[in-house]
Amino acid sequence: MRTLRAWVALALVAFGLAGYALSAFAATAESAAPIVVVPVNGTVDDGMAHLVERAVSTANDNHARALVLDVNSTGGLLEDAFRIKDAIYTAKEPVIAYISRRAYSSAALISLASNTIIMAPGASIGAAQPHPTDKEIVSALKAEFQSTAQRNHRNPVLAGAMVDPSVSVPEYKPSDTYLTLNTADALRSGIAQGQAPTLDAALATQHLSDAPRISPQYTWAEDLARFATAPAVSTLLLTIGTLGLILEMQTLHGIAGTIGVAALALFFGTHVYAGFSNGLVIALAILGLIGILWELHVVPGHGAPGILGALALLAAVLLAFGVPFFFIAVESVSTSIILTVIAFAFLTRVFPQNAWMQKLTLAAAQGPEYVTSADFSSLRGAVGTAASYLRPAGIASIDGHRVDVLTEGEFIPAGTPVRVTRVEGARIFVEPVTLPSYK
């Protein structure tokens, strides 16, 4: 009997030691498991969606303890927010959203898709006004917010009020306004589950401060797309593109036009890559450029191809920003136009005598023999050669002298023989010699 008791006691001790060893091993393995921290900063776009999808895959492959979203965004494209939300749903580990400053619009939906929301003091979440505000879109987006909130046991009425101003929640917002919750209200309503001043403090509240961190980064292409689609950079690219086309109109040498087309190609290419626009916008932009170049190099002076091309290019630029950013697009285009005019005026004033700039404008001085009230009546009927493109103004070489001339409105290429038809003071009118004389 005593032997049996001894064996039982020994077995219990062995099981206890084994259990302790297993628990210690599990604790060690858990502490060694990493957390994946991914930034959700700036505009929600295709690049961000790619980054979050890679982060979720990395977290799943590495058996991470948690996927942490460091959120500070005013929103962006809904299609990409849906992709991010769907990626979050495939995460095998808890998803924690830390809102350091704000999570509006699409960023609010991403945060609601997380299992836990922790907010910094003074942060806010909500303000998800859709664009456009059609009833169908409001209804669909409202349902998306509500179902996302319900999935993580949050109040669906409050989530719907972020999208639909008609939802009544007088405790948190006035009527006919979009709901935005500060940190205190988000905690009180259960939208947020914690408060922390920093990301490190937020991780400490979830017992994750000791976990190794993996931080996926944007690829160079995604970084370029996100940089080039920033409003300030987009405005600069539009300015360079527009200025290049204007200079090309004056020089027709191809250099300025190549630079302008390259700037516009970078503008449109990055906006398509970032998900703001699609191939239709690219096609519209190409048609616009073809119309402008056709006007410049094929049928100059006709007007219709250039006007239609300019309108198509303008429409493509506005659409490239995406419908939710239409007002930003208008602001960027307006700023670009102003900067283009200023830059062109500056160049023509600062470098009027520069050899290259003389191709853009008429010479500011005629030389020592120049006389303001010279009598050019003797040139009537004289024959010379167009020294520059006459559009309709330009320079012709007549009797060995370079003189400023005008046509009757038609375009005359450089090198074309011309005849002086009439002289009105300092204005000398010419025509191609192939036309009948006006004598």
C-alpha positions as CSV (number, residue, x, y, z in Angstrom):
1,M,0.0,0.0,0.0
2,R,2.8,2.3,0.9
3,T,4.5,1.5,-2.4
4,L,1.4,2.3,-4.3
5,R,1.1,5.7,-2.6
6,A,4.8,6.4,-3.3
7,W,4.2,5.7,-7.0
8,V,1.1,7.9,-7.1
9,A,3.0,10.7,-5.4
10,L,5.9,10.4,-7.8
11,A,3.5,10.4,-10.8
12,L,1.9,13.6,-9.5
13,V,5.2,15.3,-9.1
14,A,6.3,14.2,-12.6
15,F,3.0,15.6,-14.1
16,G,3.5,18.8,-12.2
17,L,7.0,19.3,-13.4
18,A,5.9,18.5,-17.0
19,G,3.1,21.0,-16.8
20,Y,5.4,23.6,-15.4
21,A,7.9,22.9,-18.1
22,L,5.2,23.1,-20.8
23,S,3.8,26.4,-19.4
24,A,7.3,27.9,-19.2
25,F,8.0,26.8,-22.8
26,A,4.7,28.3,-24.0
27,A,5.4,31.5,-22.2
28,T,8.9,31.6,-23.7
29,A,7.6,30.9,-27.2
30,E,4.9,33.5,-26.8
31,S,7.3,36.2,-25.6
32,A,9.5,35.3,-28.6
33,A,6.7,35.7,-31.0
34,P,6.7,39.1,-32.7
35,I,4.1,41.8,-33.3
36,V,3.7,43.4,-36.7
37,V,3.3,47.2,-36.6
38,V,2.1,48.8,-39.8
39,P,1.6,52.6,-40.4
40,V,-1.8,53.7,-41.6
41,N,-0.7,57.3,-42.1
42,G,-1.7,59.9,-44.8
43,T,-4.1,59.2,-47.6
44,V,-5.7,55.7,-47.8
45,D,-4.8,54.6,-51.3
46,D,-3.7,51.5,-53.3
47,G,-0.1,51.7,-51.8
48,M,-1.4,51.6,-48.3
49,A,-3.7,48.6,-49.2
50,H,-0.7,46.7,-50.6
51,L,1.3,47.5,-47.4
52,V,-1.5,46.2,-45.0
53,E,-2.0,43.1,-47.1
54,R,1.7,42.3,-46.9
55,A,1.7,43.1,-43.2
56,V,-1.2,40.6,-42.5
57,S,0.5,37.9,-44.5
58,T,3.8,38.6,-42.6
59,A,1.9,38.4,-39.3
60,N,0.2,35.1,-40.2
61,D,3.4,33.5,-41.5
62,N,5.3,34.5,-38.4
63,H,2.6,33.5,-35.9
64,A,2.6,37.0,-34.6
65,R,1.0,37.8,-31.2
66,A,-0.8,40.8,-32.7
67,L,-1.1,43.1,-35.8
68,V,-0.9,46.7,-34.7
69,L,-2.2,49.6,-36.9
70,D,-0.6,52.9,-36.2
71,V,-3.5,55.2,-37.4
72,N,-3.3,58.9,-38.3
73,S,-5.3,59.6,-41.4
74,T,-8.1,61.8,-42.7
75,G,-9.3,59.1,-45.1
76,G,-9.0,58.4,-48.8
77,L,-10.3,56.0,-51.3
78,L,-13.2,53.7,-50.1
79,E,-12.2,50.9,-52.5
80,D,-8.8,50.6,-50.9
81,A,-10.3,50.9,-47.4
82,F,-12.5,47.9,-48.2
83,R,-9.4,46.0,-49.3
84,I,-7.7,46.9,-46.0
85,K,-10.7,45.9,-44.0
86,D,-11.0,42.6,-45.9
87,A,-7.3,41.9,-45.2
88,I,-7.7,42.6,-41.5
89,Y,-10.5,40.0,-41.4
90,T,-8.0,37.4,-42.7
91,A,-5.6,38.0,-39.8
92,K,-5.2,35.0,-37.5
93,E,-4.0,37.2,-34.6
94,P,-5.7,40.0,-32.7
95,V,-5.7,43.4,-34.5
96,I,-5.1,46.5,-32.5
97,A,-5.7,50.0,-33.9
98,Y,-3.8,52.8,-32.1
99,I,-5.2,56.3,-33.2
100,S,-2.5,58.8,-32.4
101,R,-4.4,61.8,-33.7
102,R,-7.3,61.2,-36.0
103,A,-9.1,58.5,-37.9
104,Y,-11.6,60.0,-40.3
105,S,-13.7,58.6,-43.2
106,S,-11.9,55.5,-44.7
107,A,-9.5,55.4,-41.7
108,A,-12.5,55.2,-39.4
109,L,-13.7,52.1,-41.2
110,I,-10.3,50.5,-41.0
111,S,-10.1,51.3,-37.2
112,L,-13.6,49.8,-36.6
113,A,-12.5,46.6,-38.4
114,S,-9.9,46.1,-35.6
115,N,-10.6,44.0,-32.5
116,T,-9.3,46.7,-30.2
117,I,-9.1,50.5,-30.6
118,I,-6.8,52.5,-28.3
119,M,-6.8,56.3,-28.7
120,A,-4.4,59.0,-27.6
121,P,-5.7,61.9,-25.5
122,G,-7.1,64.5,-27.9
123,A,-7.6,62.0,-30.8
124,S,-10.8,61.6,-32.7
125,I,-12.6,59.1,-34.9
126,G,-15.6,59.5,-37.4
127,A,-16.5,62.1,-40.0
128,A,-17.1,59.6,-42.8
129,Q,-19.0,61.8,-45.3
130,P,-19.2,59.9,-48.6
131,H,-18.5,61.4,-52.0
132,P,-20.9,61.8,-53.7
133,T,-23.6,61.9,-51.2
134,D,-26.2,60.0,-53.2
135,K,-28.8,58.1,-51.2
136,E,-27.6,54.8,-52.6
137,I,-24.0,55.4,-51.6
138,V,-24.9,56.7,-48.2
139,S,-27.1,53.7,-47.6
140,A,-24.4,51.2,-48.7
141,L,-21.6,52.8,-46.8
142,K,-23.7,53.2,-43.7
143,A,-24.4,49.4,-43.8
144,E,-20.7,48.8,-44.2
145,F,-19.8,50.8,-41.1
146,Q,-22.6,49.2,-39.1
147,S,-21.8,45.6,-40.0
148,T,-18.1,46.3,-39.3
149,A,-19.0,47.7,-35.9
150,Q,-21.3,44.8,-35.1
151,R,-18.6,42.3,-36.0
152,N,-16.4,43.7,-33.2
153,H,-19.2,44.2,-30.7
154,R,-19.4,48.0,-31.1
155,N,-22.5,50.2,-31.3
156,P,-23.8,50.0,-34.9
157,V,-25.9,53.1,-34.5
158,L,-22.9,55.3,-33.7
159,A,-21.0,53.7,-36.6
160,G,-23.9,54.6,-38.9
161,A,-24.0,58.1,-37.6
162,M,-20.5,58.6,-38.9
163,V,-21.8,58.2,-42.4
164,D,-25.4,59.4,-42.3
165,P,-26.1,62.8,-40.6
166,S,-29.8,61.9,-40.3
167,V,-29.0,59.3,-37.6
168,S,-30.0,60.8,-34.3
169,V,-27.6,60.4,-31.4
170,P,-28.1,63.6,-29.5
171,E,-25.8,62.5,-26.7
172,Y,-22.9,62.7,-29.0
173,K,-23.7,65.1,-31.9
174,P,-26.2,67.8,-33.1
175,S,-28.7,66.8,-35.7
176,D,-27.8,66.8,-39.4
177,T,-24.1,66.5,-38.7
178,Y,-21.6,63.7,-39.2
179,L,-20.6,62.0,-36.0
180,T,-17.0,62.5,-34.8
181,L,-16.1,61.2,-31.3
182,N,-13.2,62.5,-29.2
183,T,-11.3,60.1,-27.0
184,A,-13.5,60.5,-24.0
185,D,-16.7,60.0,-25.9
186,A,-15.2,57.0,-27.8
187,L,-14.3,55.3,-24.5
188,R,-17.7,56.1,-23.0
189,S,-19.6,54.8,-26.0
190,G,-17.5,51.6,-26.3
191,I,-16.1,52.5,-29.7
192,A,-12.6,52.6,-28.2
193,Q,-11.4,50.1,-25.6
194,G,-8.5,52.0,-24.1
195,Q,-6.4,55.3,-23.9
196,A,-2.7,55.7,-24.1
197,P,-0.4,58.7,-24.8
198,T,2.0,56.8,-27.1
199,L,2.1,53.7,-29.2
200,D,4.5,52.1,-26.7
201,A,2.1,52.8,-23.9
202,A,-0.7,51.3,-25.9
203,L,1.3,48.2,-26.4
204,A,2.1,48.0,-22.7
205,T,-1.7,48.0,-21.9
206,Q,-2.0,44.9,-24.1
207,H,1.1,43.2,-22.5
208,L,3.0,43.5,-25.8
209,S,5.8,45.9,-24.8
210,D,8.4,43.0,-24.6
211,A,7.5,41.5,-28.0
212,P,9.9,41.9,-31.0
213,R,8.5,44.2,-33.7
214,I,8.3,43.7,-37.4
215,S,7.6,46.9,-39.4
216,P,6.8,46.3,-43.1
217,Q,7.8,49.2,-45.3
218,Y,6.5,50.7,-48.6
219,T,8.3,49.6,-51.8
220,W,10.1,52.3,-53.8
221,A,7.3,52.3,-56.3
222,E,4.7,52.8,-53.6
223,D,6.7,55.5,-52.0
224,L,7.1,57.3,-55.3
225,A,3.3,57.0,-56.0
226,R,2.4,58.3,-52.6
227,F,4.9,61.2,-52.8
228,A,3.9,62.2,-56.3
229,T,0.2,62.1,-55.6
230,A,0.5,64.6,-52.7
231,P,-1.4,67.7,-53.6
232,A,1.7,70.0,-53.5
233,V,3.8,67.6,-55.7
234,S,0.9,67.1,-58.1
235,T,0.5,70.8,-58.4
236,L,4.3,71.1,-59.2
237,L,4.1,68.4,-61.8
238,L,1.1,70.0,-63.5
239,T,2.9,73.4,-63.5
240,I,6.0,71.8,-65.2
241,G,3.8,70.0,-67.7
242,T,1.7,73.0,-68.6
243,L,4.7,75.3,-68.8
244,G,6.5,72.8,-71.0
245,L,3.5,72.7,-73.4
246,I,3.3,76.5,-73.5
247,L,7.0,76.8,-74.3
248,E,6.7,74.2,-76.9
249,M,4.0,76.3,-78.6
250,Q,6.5,79.0,-79.0
251,T,9.7,77.1,-79.9
252,L,8.4,73.9,-81.6
253,H,11.9,72.4,-80.9
254,G,10.6,69.5,-78.9
255,I,12.7,69.9,-75.8
256,A,10.1,71.8,-73.7
257,G,7.4,69.6,-75.0
258,T,9.2,66.5,-74.0
259,I,9.8,67.8,-70.4
260,G,6.1,68.8,-70.2
261,V,4.8,65.5,-71.4
262,A,7.2,63.6,-69.1
263,A,5.9,65.6,-66.1
264,L,2.3,64.9,-67.1
265,A,3.1,61.2,-67.6
266,L,4.6,61.0,-64.1
267,F,1.5,62.8,-62.7
268,F,-1.0,60.5,-64.4
269,G,1.1,57.3,-63.9
270,T,1.5,57.7,-60.2
271,H,-2.2,58.6,-59.7
272,V,-3.2,55.4,-61.6
273,Y,-0.7,53.3,-59.6
274,A,-1.9,54.7,-56.3
275,G,-5.5,53.8,-57.3
276,F,-6.9,57.3,-57.6
277,S,-7.7,56.9,-61.3
278,N,-7.8,54.2,-64.0
279,G,-6.9,53.6,-67.7
280,L,-9.8,55.7,-68.9
281,V,-8.2,58.8,-67.5
282,I,-4.9,57.8,-69.1
283,A,-6.7,57.4,-72.5
284,L,-8.4,60.8,-72.1
285,A,-5.0,62.4,-71.2
286,I,-3.3,60.8,-74.3
287,L,-6.1,62.1,-76.5
288,G,-5.7,65.5,-75.0
289,L,-2.0,65.6,-75.7
290,I,-2.5,64.3,-79.2
291,G,-5.0,67.1,-79.9
292,I,-2.5,69.8,-78.6
293,L,0.5,68.4,-80.5
294,W,-1.6,68.0,-83.6
295,E,-2.5,71.6,-83.3
296,L,1.1,72.6,-82.8
297,H,2.9,70.5,-85.4
298,V,0.3,69.3,-88.0
299,V,-2.5,71.9,-88.5
300,P,-1.3,75.0,-86.7
301,G,-3.8,77.8,-86.6
302,H,-7.0,75.8,-87.0
303,G,-7.8,75.9,-83.2
304,A,-10.3,73.0,-83.0
305,P,-7.7,70.2,-82.2
306,G,-5.9,72.4,-79.7
307,I,-9.1,73.5,-77.9
308,L,-10.6,70.0,-77.8
309,G,-7.2,68.6,-76.7
310,A,-6.9,71.1,-73.9
311,L,-10.4,70.4,-72.6
312,A,-9.8,66.6,-72.7
313,L,-6.5,67.1,-70.8
314,L,-8.1,69.3,-68.2
315,A,-10.9,66.7,-67.7
316,A,-8.3,64.0,-67.3
317,V,-6.4,66.0,-64.7
318,L,-9.5,66.6,-62.6
319,L,-10.6,63.0,-62.8
320,A,-7.1,61.7,-62.0
321,F,-7.4,63.0,-58.4
322,G,-10.5,60.9,-57.8
323,V,-14.1,61.9,-57.2
324,P,-13.6,62.3,-53.4
325,F,-10.8,64.8,-54.0
326,F,-12.5,66.9,-56.6
327,F,-12.2,70.2,-54.7
328,I,-8.5,69.4,-54.1
329,A,-8.2,68.8,-57.8
330,V,-9.7,72.2,-58.6
331,E,-7.4,73.9,-56.1
332,S,-4.3,72.2,-57.6
333,V,-5.3,73.0,-61.2
334,S,-6.0,76.7,-60.3
335,T,-2.7,77.0,-58.4
336,S,-0.9,75.3,-61.3
337,I,-2.3,77.8,-63.8
338,I,-1.2,80.8,-61.6
339,L,2.3,79.4,-61.1
340,T,2.6,78.7,-64.8
341,V,1.7,82.3,-65.7
342,I,4.1,83.7,-63.1
343,A,6.9,81.4,-64.2
344,F,6.5,82.2,-67.9
345,A,6.4,86.0,-67.2
346,F,9.5,85.7,-65.0
347,L,11.4,83.8,-67.7
348,T,10.6,86.2,-70.4
349,R,11.5,89.2,-68.3
350,V,14.7,88.0,-66.7
351,F,16.1,86.4,-69.8
352,P,14.8,88.6,-72.7
353,Q,18.1,88.7,-74.6
354,N,19.1,85.1,-73.9
355,A,19.7,83.2,-77.1
356,W,17.3,80.5,-76.1
357,M,14.7,82.8,-74.8
358,Q,14.8,84.8,-78.1
359,K,13.0,81.8,-79.6
360,L,10.1,82.3,-77.2
361,T,9.5,86.0,-77.7
362,L,10.4,88.8,-80.1
363,A,13.7,90.5,-79.4
364,A,13.5,93.4,-77.0
365,A,16.0,95.5,-78.8
366,Q,16.9,96.0,-82.4
367,G,20.5,97.1,-82.1
368,P,22.2,100.5,-82.5
369,E,20.6,101.3,-85.9
370,Y,17.1,100.9,-84.4
371,V,14.8,103.9,-84.9
372,T,11.4,104.0,-83.3
373,S,9.6,105.8,-86.1
374,A,11.5,104.3,-89.0
375,D,9.7,104.5,-92.4
376,F,9.2,101.0,-93.8
377,S,7.0,102.1,-96.7
378,S,9.9,101.3,-99.1
379,L,9.5,97.6,-98.3
380,R,6.1,97.4,-99.9
381,G,6.2,94.7,-102.5
382,A,9.7,93.5,-101.4
383,V,10.3,89.7,-101.3
384,G,12.1,87.9,-98.5
385,T,12.1,84.8,-96.4
386,A,10.3,84.0,-93.1
387,A,13.2,83.7,-90.6
388,S,10.9,82.3,-87.9
389,Y,7.5,80.8,-87.6
390,L,4.9,83.5,-88.3
391,R,2.0,82.7,-85.9
392,P,0.9,85.4,-87.1
393,A,3.8,87.5,-85.8
394,G,7.4,86.7,-86.3
395,I,10.6,87.7,-88.1
396,A,11.4,87.8,-91.8
397,S,14.6,88.5,-93.6
398,I,14.0,91.2,-96.3
399,D,16.8,92.8,-98.3
400,G,19.3,91.4,-95.9
401,H,17.6,92.9,-92.8
402,R,15.7,91.0,-90.0
403,V,12.4,92.8,-89.5
404,D,9.3,92.1,-87.4
405,V,6.4,91.2,-89.6
406,L,2.7,90.1,-89.4
407,T,0.6,87.9,-91.6
408,E,-3.1,88.3,-92.3
409,G,-3.9,85.6,-89.8
410,E,-2.5,82.5,-91.5
411,F,0.4,80.4,-90.2
412,I,3.6,80.6,-92.3
413,P,6.4,78.1,-91.5
414,A,10.0,79.3,-91.2
415,G,11.9,79.3,-94.5
416,T,8.8,80.2,-96.6
417,P,9.4,83.0,-99.3
418,V,7.1,86.0,-98.4
419,R,6.1,89.2,-100.0
420,V,5.3,92.5,-98.2
421,T,1.7,93.4,-99.0
422,R,1.3,96.6,-97.0
423,V,2.9,98.8,-94.4
424,E,1.0,100.6,-91.6
425,G,3.5,102.6,-89.6
426,A,5.8,100.1,-87.9
427,R,3.6,97.1,-88.8
428,I,4.7,95.2,-91.9
429,F,2.3,92.7,-93.4
430,V,3.5,89.8,-95.5
431,E,2.0,86.9,-97.5
432,P,3.5,83.8,-99.0
433,V,4.8,84.5,-102.5
434,T,2.7,81.6,-103.8
435,L,-0.5,83.7,-103.2
436,P,-1.6,86.4,-105.6
437,S,-0.1,89.8,-104.8
438,Y,-2.2,92.4,-103.0
439,K,-0.8,95.1,-105.3
